[in-house]
Amino acid sequence: MAINYIPLDKEKHKDLKVAANRTFKYAKETHLAAASIKEFAQLAACMPIVFIQDPKSQRHHCVAMLGMEQNQNLFLAGSGEQWHAPHIPMNVLRYPFDVRPDGEKLGVFIDENSEFITDDGQLLFDENGEATEFLKNRQQFLADLANSEMMTQRFVAKVTELDLLDPIQIRLTYENGQTRNVTGMASINEKKLLELDDEKVLDLHRSGFLGALYAVMMSLGQLNRLVELSNKTENPIKNMQLSVANAQQDAPQQ
C-alpha cells in the first residue's frame, strides 16, 4: 500500500495506536537514506556518506548509502528483521512519523497506511487529548531530526559554495562476472579543502562543519562494508574500485 502522510490530529487520531517493537522491513528496498549532520560520526563508522544532486532543483543532498543498487538495502540482507550495523539513520528510524511544514510551522505527520498502526500498539493520545509519553518521545526525536536537517542544509550550502565536491564512481565486479558502474554521487575533494585560506577553514571549524567534512571523507572506507554485506545476497560483489568520475558521468545510475 502506498505511503500517505497526513498531519497528526488529536481528535482524528485519539484512538490511534502505533507498534513500539517493530522490524525494518519497510526499508528493505531503500538504498539511500537522508543523512543528518548530527549523526555523521555514527554513520561514518558503518556506512558511506555521499552527496547526490536533484536533477530538477540542482540542489545537493547528503545521503547514507545502504546499497549499491536501487531497491537494495544491504543492511537488511536476508530476512529483513535485523539491521546489520550499530547505527540506523535517523530518517529510517523516524517512520511511520515525519516532520513537515504545516502552514507556517513544522508539524508531525504520520503514514496512515503504515503496517505499524495496530490494535495492540502504543496510544498516541490520552483520554484528555494530551500526547502520551510514547508520542512525546517521538516528537522530541522528530524535533532533533528537524534541527539537524536545517544544519545539514547549511552545511551542504557551504560545501557547494566553496566548490569542494568532486563526482565519484564505483566500479563493481560481481562473483558471477557481471560488472557495473555506480555513478551520480559526489564526495569531498580533500586537495581543495587543504588549499582553502585560513579564514575559510576557521569559519568551517566555528560552524561545526570541519569535522563533518572529514567524517564524509572517512566514511568512504565503509564501501568495503557494503561489499562484505553483499555476501548475504544472491549476487555477491567480488571487488570494488572507487575513482573520480568524469563530469559527463554525473547523471545518477544507481
Residue pairs with C-beta under 8 A, 6 or more apart in sequence:
1 113
2 113
3 111
3 113
3 114
4 111
4 112
4 113
5 98
5 100
5 109
5 110
5 111
5 112
6 109
6 110
6 112
7 102
7 107
7 108
7 109
8 97
8 107
8 108
8 109
8 110
8 124
10 125
10 129
10 131
11 129
13 110
13 124
13 125
14 125
14 129
15 123
16 110
16 117
16 123
16 124
16 125
17 117
17 118
17 119
17 120
17 121
17 122
17 123
17 124
18 96
18 110
18 114
18 116
18 117
18 118
18 121
18 122
18 124
18 134
19 116
19 117
19 118
19 120
19 121
19 122
20 121
20 122
20 134
22 116
23 80
23 81
24 76
24 80
24 81
24 83
24 88
24 92
25 76
25 80
25 81
26 95
26 114
26 115
27 33
27 66
27 73
27 76
27 92
27 95
28 73
28 76
28 80
29 71
29 72
29 73
30 66
30 73
30 92
31 65
31 66
31 67
31 68
31 69
31 70
31 71
31 72
31 73
31 254
32 52
32 63
32 64
32 65
32 66
32 254
33 63
33 64
33 66
33 89
33 91
33 92
34 61
34 62
34 63
34 64
34 89
34 91
34 149
35 43
35 49
35 62
35 63
35 64
35 89
35 91
35 152
36 62
36 89
36 90
36 91
36 145
36 148
36 149
36 152
37 62
37 148
37 151
37 152
37 155
37 208
37 212
38 144
38 147
38 148
38 151
39 87
39 89
39 90
39 148
40 49
40 211
40 212
40 215
40 216
40 219
41 211
41 215
42 86
42 87
43 49
43 64
43 87
43 89
43 215
43 219
44 215
44 216
44 218
44 219
44 222
45 86
45 87
45 222
46 85
46 86
46 87
46 222
46 225
47 64
47 65
47 66
47 75
47 85
47 87
47 89
47 219
47 222
47 225
47 226
48 64
48 65
48 219
48 220
48 222
48 223
48 226
49 62
49 63
49 64
49 65
49 215
49 216
49 219
50 62
50 63
50 65
50 168
50 185
50 186
50 187
50 216
50 220
51 60
51 61
51 62
51 63
51 156
51 159
51 165
51 185
51 186
51 187
52 60
52 61
52 63
52 184
52 185
52 186
52 252
53 59
53 60
53 61
53 184
53 186
53 250
54 60
54 61
55 251
55 252
59 156
60 156
60 159
60 160
60 165
60 186
61 156
62 152
62 155
62 156
62 216
64 89
65 185
65 223
65 226
66 72
66 73
66 74
66 75
66 89
67 73
67 74
67 226
68 74
68 170
68 172
68 182
68 226
68 230
68 237
68 254
69 180
69 182
69 254
70 254
72 233
74 84
74 226
74 229
74 230
74 232
74 233
75 83
75 84
75 85
75 229
76 82
76 83
76 84
77 84
77 229
77 230
77 232
77 233
78 232
84 229
84 232
85 225
90 141
90 144
90 145
90 148
91 145
93 141
94 141
94 142
94 145
95 111
95 114
95 116
96 110
96 111
96 114
96 116
96 117
97 108
97 109
97 110
97 111
97 138
97 142
98 108
98 109
98 110
98 111
98 142
99 106
99 107
99 108
99 109
99 142
99 143
99 145
99 146
100 106
100 107
100 109
101 107
102 109
106 146
108 138
108 139
108 142
110 117
122 132
122 134
123 132
123 134
124 131
124 132
124 134
124 135
125 131
125 132
125 135
126 132
131 139
151 208
154 207
155 207
155 209
155 212
158 204
158 207
158 209
159 165
159 188
159 209
159 213
162 192
162 196
162 200
163 192
164 188
164 189
164 192
164 193
164 213
165 186
165 187
165 188
165 189
166 186
166 187
166 188
166 189
166 192
166 244
167 183
167 185
167 186
167 244
167 245
167 246
167 247
167 249
167 250
168 183
168 185
168 186
168 187
168 220
168 242
168 243
168 244
168 245
169 181
169 182
169 183
169 185
169 242
169 243
169 244
169 245
169 249
170 181
170 182
170 183
170 185
170 223
170 240
170 241
170 242
171 179
171 180
171 181
171 240
171 241
171 242
171 243
172 179
172 180
172 181
172 182
172 237
172 239
172 240
173 179
173 237
173 238
173 239
173 240
174 180
174 235
174 236
174 237
174 238
175 235
175 236
175 237
175 238
176 235
178 235
181 249
181 253
182 253
182 254
183 245
183 249
183 250
183 251
183 252
183 253
184 250
184 251
184 252
184 253
184 254
185 252
186 250
187 216
187 217
187 220
188 213
188 216
188 217
190 217
193 213
196 204
201 210
204 210
204 213
220 242
223 240
223 242
224 240
226 237
226 240
227 237
227 239
227 240
230 236
230 237
